[in-house]
Amino acid sequence: MTPEEKAAHDLLLTEIKSLVADGLKESKSKLEKLESDSAEYKALKIRIDGIEAKKIDLKSVEEFKTLVEELNDTALKVKAIEEKGIDQKEKGATTMYKAIEAAFMEKKAELDEIVKGGQKAPFKVEVKAVGTISVASTIGAGATQVTITEDTGITSTIRKREILYYANVSVGRISTNRALWIEETDEEGTPIMLAEGATKNQLDVQYVEQTKAVKKIAVFGKVTTELMADLPQLISYIQNNLMKRMDIVLEDQLFSGNGVGDNLNGLIGYASAFTGSTLALNVDNANEYDVLVALALQSQVAFGKPNAVFVHPGSIAKMRLLKSTTGEYLIPRGTPDNMLEVAGMRVIGSTALAADAFVGGDLSVVNVLIREDMGIQIGLDGNDFTQNKKTMLMEKRLVQFVSANDTAVIIDGTFTAAKAALETP
């Protein structure tokens, strides 16, 4: 190879390396936007990382052909995931942060205009603390020329309870302001065995329409335009303050709302009182475990299929410490909290319930219908304009109901009273 040919060859390889690097960068960038827990995503990420680790040190046209084939195949696989990525994100699990981020990114241009002070109409997005929050209020500021402090990017949020209610009841959607369902009542007549030609009994049942109104929950907070300019921090504020605090109040309503005025009808209000069924007055040295077994029996006798029960975490701790007369633990030590099960029911600890309280049974009969998902509006209120602030309003609309035919399969009470009801005289 002459010097001229070698120079041309080296130049060609340099250009090829550049093209390969650009193609690899594009595939990697596209894949990062489709981040998920799927096996396809993980396999492609490992493959691209492997190609990148080779440092693209091409020395021959044959090596180039092999690498191009590998890159083309990888790009096609990325494109396949990209084309069905929307469906995967809708069907698969995603973080609330990602959901909020997606909602805001759809209207990023409008958000940027608000930050610049050019808001012309209320800003609204829908996602499928009293006082003003600002960057300075969470990080702190000082008047100094030299700083020995570095922002770690970590914001320590006030700890709040985990929301567990929705995962254990029947959740759906509704498109109107009132939920309607049909209840069978006044069942009459009984089938009987009879002789040939004898008169048959007539059966009858009445159907009654029942309705329940959708209720709204809302909260607002004030944020500085500086905070709004930092989208990750803005989403963190929405998720950890407005949304989390609203969800806690909403879960309280779903558990114990009294149905008066704008309050929801809570689960405890629908539940039947604990009786112990046929185990009443028939259990020696009754404990928390016995109470839950009796609760499941009471639900089954009412033709329910008990699947879960909510209790205070303190009650779970007591159950874990229960011992036999010879000192062995009744529940094996080391059993994970999320695997604690009694009589076919998941035992779920929640501080939404008072200490010693319980409510559960066949929770599939509890209907929570969403009219409007969490909606976020940003606008001006009061002196926001002169103080470079925006008011952020969040609201959600939903309804909860249990048919009168199903209330007997949900039972509530306290362990203290229930143990007394079971205890042998």
ChimeraX attribute file (.defattr): number of C-alpha atoms within 10 A of each C-alpha:
attribute: neighborCount
match mode: 1-to-1
recipient: residues
	/A:1	7
	/A:2	7
	/A:3	8
	/A:4	9
	/A:5	10
	/A:6	11
	/A:7	12
	/A:8	12
	/A:9	16
	/A:10	14
	/A:11	12
	/A:12	13
	/A:13	18
	/A:14	14
	/A:15	12
	/A:16	17
	/A:17	17
	/A:18	13
	/A:19	13
	/A:20	17
	/A:21	16
	/A:22	12
	/A:23	16
	/A:24	20
	/A:25	14
	/A:26	12
	/A:27	22
	/A:28	19
	/A:29	11
	/A:30	15
	/A:31	22
	/A:32	11
	/A:33	10
	/A:34	16
	/A:35	13
	/A:36	17
	/A:37	11
	/A:38	11
	/A:39	9
	/A:40	13
	/A:41	18
	/A:42	13
	/A:43	10
	/A:44	19
	/A:45	19
	/A:46	11
	/A:47	15
	/A:48	19
	/A:49	12
	/A:50	11
	/A:51	16
	/A:52	14
	/A:53	9
	/A:54	9
	/A:55	10
	/A:56	16
	/A:57	11
	/A:58	15
	/A:59	11
	/A:60	11
	/A:61	13
	/A:62	10
	/A:63	12
	/A:64	18
	/A:65	11
	/A:66	10
	/A:67	16
	/A:68	17
	/A:69	11
	/A:70	14
	/A:71	19
	/A:72	14
	/A:73	12
	/A:74	19
	/A:75	21
	/A:76	12
	/A:77	17
	/A:78	21
	/A:79	15
	/A:80	12
	/A:81	20
	/A:82	16
	/A:83	11
	/A:84	10
	/A:85	17
	/A:86	12
	/A:87	11
	/A:88	16
	/A:89	14
	/A:90	10
	/A:91	9
	/A:92	11
	/A:93	10
	/A:94	13
	/A:95	8
	/A:96	14
	/A:97	14
	/A:98	12
	/A:99	16
	/A:100	22
	/A:101	18
	/A:102	14
	/A:103	16
	/A:104	21
	/A:105	14
	/A:106	11
	/A:107	13
	/A:108	14
	/A:109	10
	/A:110	19
	/A:111	21
	/A:112	16
	/A:113	12
	/A:114	21
	/A:115	19
	/A:116	13
	/A:117	14
	/A:118	11
	/A:119	16
	/A:120	10
	/A:121	11
	/A:122	11
	/A:123	16
	/A:124	18
	/A:125	17
	/A:126	17
	/A:127	16
	/A:128	13
	/A:129	16
	/A:130	10
	/A:131	9
	/A:132	13
	/A:133	18
	/A:134	20
	/A:135	17
	/A:136	11
	/A:137	9
	/A:138	12
	/A:139	12
	/A:140	8
	/A:141	9
	/A:142	7
	/A:143	6
	/A:144	7
	/A:145	5
	/A:146	6
	/A:147	8
	/A:148	5
	/A:149	6
	/A:150	6
	/A:151	7
	/A:152	7
	/A:153	8
	/A:154	8
	/A:155	12
	/A:156	7
	/A:157	11
	/A:158	7
	/A:159	7
	/A:160	11
	/A:161	12
	/A:162	13
	/A:163	15
	/A:164	14
	/A:165	17
	/A:166	12
	/A:167	8
	/A:168	18
	/A:169	17
	/A:170	15
	/A:171	14
	/A:172	11
	/A:173	15
	/A:174	17
	/A:175	10
	/A:176	12
	/A:177	14
	/A:178	15
	/A:179	19
	/A:180	14
	/A:181	12
	/A:182	12
	/A:183	13
	/A:184	13
	/A:185	13
	/A:186	10
	/A:187	11
	/A:188	11
	/A:189	11
	/A:190	10
	/A:191	9
	/A:192	8
	/A:193	8
	/A:194	10
	/A:195	8
	/A:196	6
	/A:197	6
	/A:198	8
	/A:199	8
	/A:200	12
	/A:201	13
	/A:202	9
	/A:203	10
	/A:204	11
	/A:205	11
	/A:206	11
	/A:207	11
	/A:208	11
	/A:209	9
	/A:210	14
	/A:211	11
	/A:212	17
	/A:213	16
	/A:214	21
	/A:215	20
	/A:216	16
	/A:217	18
	/A:218	16
	/A:219	16
	/A:220	18
	/A:221	19
	/A:222	21
	/A:223	22
	/A:224	19
	/A:225	21
	/A:226	15
	/A:227	19
	/A:228	21
	/A:229	15
	/A:230	12
	/A:231	16
	/A:232	14
	/A:233	16
	/A:234	23
	/A:235	20
	/A:236	17
	/A:237	22
	/A:238	20
	/A:239	15
	/A:240	17
	/A:241	19
	/A:242	22
	/A:243	20
	/A:244	17
	/A:245	17
	/A:246	20
	/A:247	17
	/A:248	16
	/A:249	14
	/A:250	22
	/A:251	18
	/A:252	18
	/A:253	21
	/A:254	24
	/A:255	21
	/A:256	19
	/A:257	19
	/A:258	17
	/A:259	15
	/A:260	8
	/A:261	7
	/A:262	13
	/A:263	18
	/A:264	26
	/A:265	22
	/A:266	21
	/A:267	26
	/A:268	22
	/A:269	16
	/A:270	22
	/A:271	20
	/A:272	19
	/A:273	16
	/A:274	24
	/A:275	19
	/A:276	25
	/A:277	18
	/A:278	12
	/A:279	19
	/A:280	18
	/A:281	16
	/A:282	14
	/A:283	19
	/A:284	12
	/A:285	11
	/A:286	19
	/A:287	19
	/A:288	19
	/A:289	21
	/A:290	21
	/A:291	29
	/A:292	24
	/A:293	16
	/A:294	24
	/A:295	32
	/A:296	29
	/A:297	22
	/A:298	25
	/A:299	26
	/A:300	17
	/A:301	14
	/A:302	16
	/A:303	13
	/A:304	21
	/A:305	20
	/A:306	23
	/A:307	21
	/A:308	24
	/A:309	25
	/A:310	24
	/A:311	25
	/A:312	20
	/A:313	20
	/A:314	16
	/A:315	19
	/A:316	18
	/A:317	12
	/A:318	12
	/A:319	17
	/A:320	19
	/A:321	14
	/A:322	16
	/A:323	12
	/A:324	8
	/A:325	7
	/A:326	6
	/A:327	8
	/A:328	12
	/A:329	14
	/A:330	13
	/A:331	15
	/A:332	10
	/A:333	10
	/A:334	7
	/A:335	10
	/A:336	8
	/A:337	15
	/A:338	10
	/A:339	10
	/A:340	17
	/A:341	16
	/A:342	17
	/A:343	17
	/A:344	14
	/A:345	22
	/A:346	20
	/A:347	25
	/A:348	22
	/A:349	22
	/A:350	19
	/A:351	15
	/A:352	24
	/A:353	18
	/A:354	13
	/A:355	15
	/A:356	17
	/A:357	19
	/A:358	26
	/A:359	25
	/A:360	29
	/A:361	30
	/A:362	25
	/A:363	24
	/A:364	19
	/A:365	19
	/A:366	21
	/A:367	19
	/A:368	19
	/A:369	19
	/A:370	20
	/A:371	21
	/A:372	19
	/A:373	14
	/A:374	19
	/A:375	16
	/A:376	24
	/A:377	16
	/A:378	22
	/A:379	19
	/A:380	16
	/A:381	12
	/A:382	10
	/A:383	10
	/A:384	16
	/A:385	12
	/A:386	7
	/A:387	10
	/A:388	15
	/A:389	25
	/A:390	25
	/A:391	18
	/A:392	20
	/A:393	18
	/A:394	22
	/A:395	19
	/A:396	20
	/A:397	18
	/A:398	23
	/A:399	23
	/A:400	23
	/A:401	23
	/A:402	22
	/A:403	16
	/A:404	12
	/A:405	12
	/A:406	20
	/A:407	21
	/A:408	22
	/A:409	26
	/A:410	32
	/A:411	26
	/A:412	24
	/A:413	20
	/A:414	18
	/A:415	23
	/A:416	14
	/A:417	14
	/A:418	25
	/A:419	23
	/A:420	17
	/A:421	21
	/A:422	24
	/A:423	17
	/A:424	14
	/A:425	9
